[in-house]
Amino acid sequence: MGNFFTDNEDLMFQFDFWGPGELADLKEHGYAEAAEYDFAPEDTADAVENYRKALEVVGGIAADFIAPRAEAVDREGHQLQAGRVCYNPGVVDNLRRLAQADLMGFTLPRRFGGLNIPTFVYSLANEIVSRADASLMNIFGLQGIAETINAFASDELKNEYLPRLASGELTGAMVLTEPDAGSDLQRVNLKAREAENGTWLLSGVKRFITNGCGDVLLVLARSEPEESGGLGLSLYLCERQDAIQVRHLEDKLGIHGSPTCELEFHDAAGYLIGERRRGLVTYTMALMNGARVGIAAQSVGIAEAAFREARAYAHTRTQFGRTIEEFPAVADLLVDMKTRLEAARSLTCDASRIMDIDIILQEQLEKGGIEGDVARELKQKQRRYKRLAAFMTPVSKYYASEIAVSVASDAIQILGGSGYMKDYPVERYWRDARIAPIYEGTSQLQIVAAVRGVTSGVAEGYFKEMDMDFERPLVGLSKKLRAMRSELARCVSFAKERGSDYTDLYARDLVDIAIDILIGYHLLLQAQHSRKKLAMARRFIPRALREARRRSANITSGDMAVIKDFLLLAGAPSSQEA
């Protein structure tokens, strides 16, 4: 009997390090539900143990049930028949097993049949599932749809759909993208018009919809035809119906177990979620934060699977009379893969924890009943976590998704010719990983979002929170991180003086320096509890300082040739060549 939670030392370390007990105390509201639900925790320790048990259950299903089916699911995919998608039998079995274990309502309140578990723990579960089969996570990980319904929909819609989503009877999909509106969701043009019976009728086409064949669709549509921007958009709940046809099932490079659909709406009936005009600005943006962290967790799971395959191969593969792990170049590559993987996991855990606190504090404020100094302090704290979440969610998604691709690519390199063949799963890991820096916002868009936190001082404020009077042997390393912070501050000042175009041009370098500082502080804090993290810190931080100085030279160069001489350097597109 395998288990993808208990066999992962760093996963268990991160679970303990980030202190899920604090989140439990915030989320359980005095543990009042213990008197109402037999499975509700009575105190902090009970809640943390419940979280651990849930991850052990996910880990067992992932290792013994999901992973053995992953190769067949990847090769067979799904079938489109008469406008309907027929799931691969392996995916059907996987979802049934997860539902039987009551895992399809991970974060939902107990009154709807959910487990009321924080996003932090859910992210670890998403990683575990992704290590077994990244494509399945695209269905299991869409529980944010139920969270959005819970946060913004009417009580009638909540009572109708949330228990069925929590039980696994229904699956869902986020229906946002259109052929002419990819990442630029303000251009969404699917039309919504109000019907006489209080429902809405939706017409148009959506593309690249993950699990678009799901039972419950959250659809972003234009309710105000005279309003061309984001304020003309509203969010709707549509149940699967004949008026919604799957026009095309995408033939993709990877994640074959996740059906990606093109949908056509023919006056499909839908229900308004919340208020008109807030579909993009409020509801979809809240949904996207969770989606970013979900892809970060998925990316870490893929990287974990790829690293393990490479590590096992390097340990057993003999060349020139010794195992290839004994060659310094291979050993260096493996250590680098491991460090980046664990850094991505730590960033994802931190982002999930911060997002949890932001959401819980917002719920407390909306509930009311808090006044005076307590209310002011709570509002101030919530605003701080909101700003921090706006920085950390794109950071985790950007870093983890890029790491998934690089670790999977390095795994192929370590396996050599064998890695390029379908005899080993590393080629599948790379194919699955390659979508991560693209969907739910490309890496370039995550950088644009994250650089605001760097230039506004949010990142530096978080560095100050993590800084402390470290004891030996961490003093020298903490000085190097402070030197990196000074370098970053100089770069931010230089870039801001030259305007937004210059800042955007060097945004990646700015964000990468900030991420390396974050990782450095994570390692120092964790090194106080782990000899391995200390060894990683000693290797990572000096290298990061050297890399920061290299990036700093780029940022402060004043070079704008890419913008000034773009056509000369890139050449004209082929259609304009004469």
C-alpha positions, 0 to 999 in steps of 0.5 A: 500500500503506497501513500503519496502523503506519508512517503513525502518527507518535505510535504509533511514538513511543510504541513507542520511548518506553516502551522495549520492550527492557526488556520483551524482556529480562524476557520472553526469559529470557536469549534462550535460545530463540534456539537452539531456534526460528529466529524467536526473537530473539538479543538485545534489539535483535533482539527489538525489531525483531521487535516492530516487524516484527509491528506493520508486518505488522498495520498492512499487513493493517489498512490494505489488507485489514480497513479496506476491508471494515469498512463492509460488515461493519457493514451486513450483520452476522452470521446466526443459523441453527438455534442457530449463528452464521454469520460475515459473509464479510468477518470470515471473510476477515479472520481467515484473513488474520491467521491466515496471518500467524501473528498469532493467538497474539501473546502465547503462548509459542513452544512452542504456536506463539505469538510470545511478544510482550509485552502492551504490543506486543499493545495497539498491535496491538489499536489498529491493528486497531480503527482498521480495524474496531473490531468485529474487535478483539473477536475478534482481541483475545480472545487473553487467553483463550489466556493464561488457559489457559496461566497456569492450566489443566492441561498436557493442556488447554494442549497440546490447545487452545493450538496450535489457538488460536495457529494461528487454527483456533479462536476463543474467548469469555469467558462471564461475564455472566448476565441477573441478574448483569451487572457483579456477577459474584458473583451468577453462577448457571450451575450446574456439577456434577461428572460421573463421568468427571472432566468437569463438566456446565454448565446455565443461561443466559449473556447479552451474550457477545462472540463467544459462538459461538467454539470455546473458551469460558471459562465462569464457573459455580457449582460450590459450590451452598451458597456464594452469593458469589464463592468458590462460583465456578469457571472451566471450558473448554467446546468448542463443542457441541450442548449449547450453543445460541446462543439469541439474537443481539443487535441492537446499536447498533454493533460489528456485526461482533462477534457478541454472543450469549445462550447456553443450556447444557444439561448441556454438558461442560466441564473445570475450569481450575485449582482449584475456588472460584478462578474469580472471585477469581483467574482471572477477575480476571486475565482482566479486567485484560487485557480492560480494557487491550484495550478501552482499546486498542480505544478509542484505535483508534476515536478515531484513525480518527475524528480522522483523518476529521475532520482531513481534512474540516476541511482541505478543507471550505470555508465563507465563503471559507476552510477550516473548520480556519482557524476558531479554534473548529474549530482548538481542537476539533481540537487538543483531540481530538488531545491527548486521543487521544494522552494515551489512547494513552500511558496505555494503553501505560503500563498495558500495560507495567506489567501486563507487568512484574507478570505476568513478575515473578509468573512468576519468583517462581512458578518458584522457584529464587530465594532470600535478598535477591534473592527479597525484592527481587523480591517487593517489586518485584512487589507494587509493580507489582501495586498499580500495575497495579490502578490503571493498568488501570482508569484506562486503560480509563476514560479511553480509552473515554470519549475514544473517545466524545467524539472520535467525537462531535466528529468528527461535529460537525466534519463537520456534517450530513455526519457524521450521514449514513452517507456518512461513517464517523464515525457508525459510529465513534461507534456502535462507540465507545459500547459501550467505556465499558460493557462489560468494566466500566462507567466507573463501576466503573472509577472505583470501582477506580481511586479506591482507588489514589488514596486509598491513595497508589499514585497519588502514589507513581507521581507521585513516580517520574515527577517529576524536576528538569526543565530549562527550559522544563519547570520551570514546568510541573512546578511546576504539576503539583506544585500539582495533587498538593497539591490532590489530597492535600488533597481525598483527606484531606477525602473520607476524613474524611467516609467511604466514601459521600462518597469514592464520591460524588466519586470521579470528580473525584478520579480525573480530577484524578489522570489529568490529573496522570498525563497531565501527567507523561507529556507532560513526560517525552515533551517531552524528546524531542518538540517537539510533546509540549512544545507539548501540555504547555504547552497541557494542564497550565495548563488541567488545573491550573485544572480541578483547582481547579474539581474541588477546590472540588466535592470539598471542598464537603461537599455530599451532596444527591445522597445525602440528597435523591435521591428529591426530586431524581431523582423516583420511578420511573414505576411508583411515580408516582401 
